[in-house]
Amino acid sequence: MIPSIHRQGSSTLGLLHYLYGKGTHEEHVDPHLVASSDHLAPDPGRDPSATKKDLAHLLDQPLHLLDADQRPEQHVWHCSVRAAPDDPILTDEQWADIARRIVAATGIDPGDGAGCRWAAVRHADDHIHIVATLVREDGRRPDHHRSGKRAQAEARLIEADYGLHRVAPGDGTAAKRTTRAERHKAERQGRDRSAREELRETVRRAVAGAASTNEFLDRLKGAGLLVRTKVLPSGDLKGYTVALPGDRNGDKEPIFYAGSTLAPDLSLPRIQERFAVDSATPDTTGSERPERRSSSSAPAAARRTTTHTAWAALLALDHSDDDGAAAAQIAATGEVLDALAKTSALHTRDELRQAAWEFERASRSHTRAEFRHARDLRRAARDLVHSGPAFGRGEDGAGTAMLLDTLVFLAIAAAHWHAQRQHAQQAEAAHRAAAHLRAAYQQAVAEPLTVLHERGRHIAPSLHRHHTAIVRAALPELAETVLAEPGWDALAATLAGATQAGHNAQALLTEAAASRELDTADSISDVLIWRLRRMADLPAYAPAPEPSRASHLTDRQAMAPRLATPSASRAPRR
């Protein structure tokens, strides 16, 4: 249940005209009174003899008892209270009780017999509007300081009492909500999102991996935004504003938004905190930037590098006792998601865009991010942007699947970190992002897993039995589950590839399973496939071997790992 305190107004009658009207899109159905301060207020919605002027006069009577110079100019208090989409439809009596609880909690009518006059109007199944005059019956002003937070606290109690959807409490770090006027304008213009939301997404993408203020501003202009900057007398840049070219006011002028009004962490000083450490010495999270395979495309190579970096960030987040460092890893993960959404193949783009949009809320809390701890992730985001768009096929598509598999776990780790610190909204947002990442993974993984599955099906039966024994030895508690999964053949092909590359498949599989939990995995075999391919530095995409090579490879040769050479030795555990 979401209570929203709207800007104070100066016309009670004007607000009542809106509440009892048809609405801007004919959305007001059967507007009527459900509760009022004296239980006797006229209802112009249900009583033919009552008018909106009658109700406005009744509400404003305490105002007119004051001398003209003592009356507050902005005397109209307006609060809407909306139920969640999956909540049951409440009765008028239930909404009346909710209205009385909200006005009592906010100090509008605290129950002392001299509170403000108010009325609650319902014109839809899922919400009510409360209108009040900000002068008490005794002529004093009400104590409604911080009424928004007080209303939110009462809403949490109402949700519990009525068995409604429980909304996570906020902490003041969320981006400003889109206004009703902005939503309606977007609908009129045929846009899915308001100008504010489109600008916030575009600005965040411009930040992703940017190394300087000039690069950031150039990206904004390159994205087609109108950009204005404010310069101090010293010549230093003070701030920036952005606008969509087609978003204009009544005078046909562009509507500009400051970065800080789009989101708290998009102000210029907060953005520049990310750039300040980029030229410093690389961090020591333990991630290594593997050399790009000469046969890989730039997007595929960038995705492999980002996978290694994301895995290092995941382990750092699991074990970090430095909240500033952890917050930086989470914020930089948001940059990686923004960069990935910007460069992803068409069939994964929508889910990745939604994942980045949801994770935006998880990337910001009261814990100040110390970005010197997240340089590797920011460079990975930069690599993704500069590598260009991905096409989603071959090594390119498999590299995306490998990265998405790791990012699912990273999002879950971020949710766990936030939950431990009572950051409820951020934890929920990270879980929602993980769900979109899973959906994008399923879209990206279809082709590479099909190829691996076919390779696994054509492995000699004796070799299949050998790999089955390896799984049972390495994963005694999970073996039967893994062997029964559809991905088992693909895992067998990966074990064969690791053996041919000179690795001890059993030791590698044991380490892959132990490196992090598998409880949240939808498919254990899928997760192990990508961990093994990352750890053994196998190609993400594995086309079938040439017939001549396959025909001359004996079972004994395939099962025996080659002696490791300096060039073939596996990288240290990540």
N, C-alpha and C positions, 0 to 999 in steps of 0.2 A: 504494500500500500504506500503510495507516494503522495505526501502532502506538499504543495508548492505555494509559497507565499509570493504573491505578485506585487509589482510596484504599486505603492500607494497612489490613490487617485483623488480627484477633487469633485467628482460628480457621482453621487449614489444612484441617481435616476439613470444616468448614462450607462452605468454597469448593469442595472436591472433591465434596461432595454435590450442589452446583449444577452443576458441570461434567459430572459423570457422570449427572445426572438427566435428566428428560425436557424440562426447560425450562419456562418459564411458559406457553408456548403450544405445547407438544409439538414445539418446533422443533429439539431436539437429536436428531440421528440418528446412531446407531452411534458413541457417544463412546468414544475409545480413545487410548492413549498413542502419540505419534509420536517423542518424544525425552526424554531425562533426563540429569542430570549424570553418572551413572555407567553409563549404558546398560543397567543391570540392574534398574531400578525395576519393581515389580509393576504390572501393568496390570489393574485391576478391570473394564475394559471388554471385554477379549478373553480374559483368563485366569480361568476359573471358580473357581480356588482362591484368587485374590487378592481382597482387599477394599480398600475405600477407607481403612479404618483402617490397613491395612498400609502403603499409600502415604503416608498422613499421618505415621505413625510414622517411616518412613524419612526423610522430608523434615525432620522436626522434631528428629532426633537431636542435631545440633549445639546446638540450643537447650537441651536438657536436660543437656548437659555443663556448662552454666554454673550458678553458684549462682542461687537463685531471685530474689534481689534484683538480679542483673545481667542478667536476661533482659529484652529489650525487650517491652513490652506489645503494641505493634502490629508484629508480626514477619512478617506475611504480605505478600509482594510479588506483585502481580497485573498482568500485561500481556496485553492482547489484540492480535492482529495480523490485520488484515483486508485481503483483496485487493479490488481495484476490481471493480465488476459486469461490466465487459467483459474482465477478465483470464481467461486459460485456467484450467481446474481444475488445481491443482498436486497432485503425488503426495505421499504421506506422507514419502518420502525428501526431497523438496524442502522441505516444511514443517519437517522435522527440521533441515535445514541452516539455514533461516531462523531457527528458534528458537535454535540455537547462536550464530548471528551476533548476534542481538539481546541475549542475555544477556552475551556478551562485550563488546559495545559499551557496554552500560549499566553495566558494572562488577559485575554480579551474579556472573558466572563469567568472570573475565578471562583464564583459561587458565594461571594460575600454580600449579595443582594443589591449591589450598586455597580455592577459591571456594565460593559458597553452593550448597546442594543445590536443584535445580529439576526440574520436569517440565512437558512441553508436551502438552496435551490437545486433540485435534481432535474436534469434534462437528458439523461442517458442512463443506461443500465449500470455503467461501471464507474461513475464518479458524481460528485456533488461540488457545488461552489458555495462558499460561505462569504457573505458580505457583512461588514460591521462598520459602525461609525466610531472613530477613535476619540470619543469623549464619553466618560462614564456618567452614570446617572447623578453622581455627586459633583459633576463638573470637572473632575480631575482627569488627567490623561492616564490611560492604562499602562501598566508595566508589561510591555510586550517586547522587551529587549531580547534579542536572539530567539525570536518566535519561531524561526525556521528550524533551528536545532531542537527546540522544545517540541514542536509538532512532529518532527521525525522520531524523537524518543517515544512519544505517545503512540505513534503509528506502529512501532515495534511491539508495544504491549497489546495494541488492538489486534495485530496479526496473530499473536499467540492466543488471545481470548476467543477469536472467531475462527481459528484454524485456517487462516489465509496464508498465501504465499509469503514466506519470510524474506524480506529484503535485507541485504547486507548493509549494515550501518556505514555511513560515509565518514570520511576523515578530512574533508575540505581540500583534497588534492585532485579531485575529478575536474575534467574540462567543463566549461560552462555549457549548460544544456541549450539546445536549439529552441528558440522561442516559437510560440504558435504562429506568429506572423511570418517567421522565416520558413517554417514548414509549409504553410499555405502558399507562400511565394514559390517554393520549389515545386509544389504540385502544379501550380498554374503554368510554370515554365517546363514541365515535363521532366524534371530532374529527380533522380532517386534520392539524392541527399541535398540538404540545404547548402547554401554558399559557405556558411561557417564550417560545416563538416568537410566539404570538398577542399577548402583551403587548409584545414588542419591536416588532412591526409597528404596533400601535396607538399606542405611545408615539412612534414615528418620525412617524406621520401627524399626531399632535398637535403635534409640533415644527414641521412644515412651514409656513413662513411666519408662525409665531406671533411677536408683537412684544413680549411681556412674559411674566414668570413666571406672573402671574395668568391670562392668556389660555391659556397652556399647561396649567395645572392645570384650568381650566374645561373645556378640550377633553377632557382625560382623563375627567373626570366625565361630560361629555356623551356620551362613547363608551361609557358604562356600566361603567367600571372602578371598583373600590373604591380610594380614594386616601387615603393617610396622609402627613402632613408632619411634619417635626421642626424645631422652632424653638429657636434659641439664646436664652440669657438676654437678649441684646441685642434680641431681637425679630426678628432676621434669620432667614430660612429656611435651614436647613442641608441638608436633603435630602428625598426623597420615596420612597415605596414604593407599588406598585400590585398589585392582585390581580384575577383574574377572579371574579365572584360565585359561579360554580359550582365553582370549584377549591378544595377544602377538604381538610384533613388528617384523620387518624383521629379527632380530637376535634371534627370538624365546624367547625373554624375556618378562615377564608380563609388561603390561602398567599400571603404578600406577597413581592414581589421588589423590591429596590432597583434604581434605574435603572442604576447602575454594574455590577450583575450581569447585566443584560440585554445591554448592550454598553458598551464603554469610553467611547464618546462620548455616552452617555445619562445620565451622572451629572449632577446639577443644576448644578455649576459649569461643566461643559463645555457644557451647553445654554444657560446664561446668557451665555456668551461670544457667542453668536449675537445675543442681544437687546441687548447693550451698545452695539452700533454702529448699531442701526436708526434712532435719532433723529438721527444725525449727518448731515452734508452728504452728498447723493447721491454715489455713486462716479463715476469718469470713465472707464468702460470704453469709452465711445463709443456705447453703446446709447441710443436715444431712445424714449420711451414715446409711441407714436403715439396720436392722439385716436381714441376709439372711434367707429365708424360708428353713426350714429343708428339705422340699420336692423338692426344686429347685436344678437343676444341677448347677455346678460351673459357666458355661458360662451364664446360665439364671440369676443367682444371680448377676453376674458381670454386666450384661446388665441392670438390674433393678437399681442397685446402680449408674451406669453411667447415666441413665435417670434422676434420681433425681439431680445429680451433673450438668448435662448439662442444666437442667431447671434453676437451680440457676445461672449458668453462663449466660444464656440467659437474665434473669432479670437484672443481674449485668451489662451486656453489654448495655441494654436498658437505664439504668439510671446512668451509670458511667460518672463522669466528670474528671476522671483520665485517660489520654490517655495511659500511661504506663501500667496501670492495664488492660484496655480494650485490648491493643495489646497482653498482656500475655494470656488473655482468648482466643483470636483468635488463637494464636500460639499453645496453649495447645489443642484447638479443633482439630487442625491438627494432633496432636499426637493421639487423640482419634480415628480419622478417620483412621490413619495408623494402629493402633492396631485392629480396627474393621475389616479392610480389610484383615489383616493378619489372623484373627481367624474366619472369617465369613463362613457360609455354602456355598457349591458350587454354588447353584442357585442364590446367591446374590453377589458372590465374584467379578465378572467382574465389575458390576456397582459400588460397593464400592471401588474397586481399582481405577476406574476412578474418583470417587468423591474425594478420598484422593489425587490423582495426580493433579486434578484441584485446590483443596483447598490449596495445597502447595504454590501457588503463592499468595493466599489471606493471608497466615500466616506471610508474611514478608513485612515490609514497613520501612520507615525511623524512625517511632516511635519505640523507644527501649522498648522491652517488659520487664516488671518487674515481674519476675516469682513467686515472693512470693505471688502474688495475684491469682495464678492459681494452687496452690498445690493440691486442690481437683480434678481438671480435670486431672492433671498428675497422681495422684494416681488411678483415674478411668481408665486411659489408662493402667496403670500397672496391675490393676485387670483383665482387658480384656485379656492382654497378658498371665498372669499367670493362668487364668482360663482354657486356652486351647481352641481348636477348637470347634465351635458350629455345631450342626447337623441340625438346622433349623426346628425342629418339636416340637410340644407340647409347654410347657412353654418356652423352649429355643427359638423356632421360634417366638412366640408371644412377648417375651421380646425383640427380635431384632426389630420387627415391632414397638413396643412402643418407643424404643430408636431412631429408624430412624425417626419417626414422630417428635420427639423433635429436632433432629439434622437438619431436614429441616428448621425449624424455626430459629435455631441457625445460620445456614449458611446465611439465609436471613438477620438476624440481623447484621452479620458481613459485608455483602454487603452494608447494609444501613450505617453502621458506616464508612466504607471506602469511600462511595460516599459523605458523609457529609464533608470529609476531602480532597476531590478531588483526591483520590487514585483510578484512573479510572481502571487500570489493575487489581488491587486487587478486586475491586467491581465486575467486570465482571467475574473474576475467582470464586468468592464466589457464584455468580448466576449460573454458570455452574456446580459447585459442588452440589448446591441445586437440580438442574435438575437430576443429577445422583442419588442423595439420594432419590428423589421421585420415580425414576424407581426401585431402590432397595427395597424401601418400598412396592411398588405394588407387587413385587415378594415375599416378606416376609409375607405379610399380608393376602394372599389368604386363607390359611388354618384357622388361628384363627378367621378371620371374618366370614368364612363359618360356623364355630361352633357356634359363637355368633348369627349369623343370624338364624340358626335353633332353638336355644334356644328361641329367640325372637318370632319366628313364633308359638311356642307352648305355649306361655303365654296365660292365660285365657283372653277372650275378655274384661271382666270388668277391668282386670289389665292393659290391653293395653290401654283402655280408660283413666284409671287413669294416666298412664305415658304420654299420649298425653296431658292431662290437665296440667301436670307438665311442659312439654316443652313449652306450650303456656303461662303459667304464668311466667316461668323463662326467656324465650327468645321471648318476644312479637314481635320483629321485624324480627327474624330469623326463627320463629316456622314453618311457612308453607314451607320454603325451606328445613328445616331439615326433616320434616315429609314426604316430597316428595322424599327424597334421598333414594337410595338403601340400605344405611347403617342404616336406621331408626330402623329396627327390632333388629339389633345388639346393637344399643344404648338403646333400650327399655330393652333388657336383662341386660345391664350394670346398668341401673337405678334400675332394680329389685334386682340385686346383691348388689348394694350399700345400698338399703333399708334393705335387709336381714342382712347386716353387721352392722346395727345400725345407719346409717347415714340419715340425712334429705335430700332426693334426690333433692328436689327443691332448697334448699340452696346450695347444692354442685354443682348443674348444673349452677346456677347463678354465683357462684364463678369461676367455670371452664371457662365459657364464658368470664368473665371479666378479667381473669388473663393475657390474651394477645390477640392481634388482631386475627380475623378469616378471614380477607379479602384475605390473600394469600393462604388459604386452598383450595385444590381441592375438598375436601368433608368435610363439617362442622361436620357432624355426626361422621366421622372417627376420626377427631381431638378431639372431645369431648369424644369419647369412651376412648381414651388413656389418656386424662387428668383426667377423672373421675377414671379410674382404677389405675392411679398413685396416685392421691390425696387420694382415699379411701383405698389404699393398697390392692386392689383386685388382685387375680391371673391374670397374663397377659393372660393365656390360661384358658378357662372356659368350661371344658367338661360338658356334660349334667348331671343333678343331678340324684341321685338314684331314681327309681320309687317309692319306699316306702316313701321317703321324700316328693316328689312332690305330691303324691296322698293325703297326709294328711295335706297339707298346704292350708288353706282357703284363699280366696281373702282378707279377713279382716286382716289375719295374714301377708300376703305378703305385704300389703300396709302400715302396721303400723311399723314404725321403732322401734327397740328395744331400751330400755334405755341404753345409753352409759355407759360402765364400763371403768375403767382406762386402761384395756388392749385393749379395742375396740375403744377407742377414736381416732379420726383422728389426724394425725400429723399436726403441724402448717402449715399454708398456705406457699407454696413455690413459 
